[in-house]
Amino acid sequence: MLFSSLSFLYLFLPLVLVVYYLVPGRLKNFILLAFSLLFYYAGEQKLVLLLLLSAVVDYGCSLGIERFRSKPGMPRLFLGLSLLVNLSLLGYFKYIDLVIRSVNAILSTQIDLLKVALPIGISFYTFQTMSYTFDVYRGDVKAERNFLDFFTYVSLFPQLIAGPIVRYKTVAVELKERTFDLAAFGSGISRFCIGLGKKILIANTLAGACKVYGDMADKTALITWVYAIAFSLQIYFDFSGYSDMAIGLGKLFGFSFPENFHYPYIAKSATEFWRRWHMTLGVWFRDYVYIPMGGNRVPALRFVLNILVVWALTGLWHGAEYNFVLWGVYYG
């Protein structure tokens, strides 16, 4: 179910808002969870069980980390279990065919591709749950005892399928207590409408223009340049539009989600561009990959390796092809 679809705008969203604001405070997370699961089920049916599995694993592992923190090796064991399960699920559904193609190319085998369907939003909610377990392991947050609240955080429909990547500590207080703020509610409506306009009026229009280019038999250099600009703008307005809608929806329910874009096309360098583009992903890789590897406080060769690893993973996150890895390294 897309945020820009009529079924979401005229049925799902009004219904969830009405029910959410009619029920007492202690039931609001339950209502959000129920509607979030319904939202995900509408697009993925039985694969909603993957979402549940990811939540159960990280909920249990985080409790284990906190319960056995004084036992040598136990916190790392639970953290390792969390990483193993989450990365295995993400690796299988997103990268298994890339692995098979690589094996076929290296060993000259002919293993059939599995062509596994990629579950909607798996990259986003996997990174969210892993960040939570990391933060519990590092002592940045307390392990959540209430599974309903934790599962609500994992499955919140506004940011479930396209981000931004929301870390648990960002919304930990709001998960427990939210009050209605008319100004924030109005700001949420405004932000959602801006995002909807980006998606419908700009991104979709540019997508139509790009399709015309794809159907053209004779492509001149000028038309190709126009296409390149149009496609770049389409990607930006589509992605940032969804982020705006997610942030706006969060405000409607009392949550403050982080910003995800900051005018990336006015950046003066590739490095600055990536600091402004999909910012929550960049911060995630910085905090959970780059800094744990030593960051820039290491010898020069190790520093270069750290940078290359982060850039390669960033590219691979965007697509299960080696050209995405090279793209990440080149433009990082």
Beta strands, then each sheet from edge to edge (+ up, - down):
end
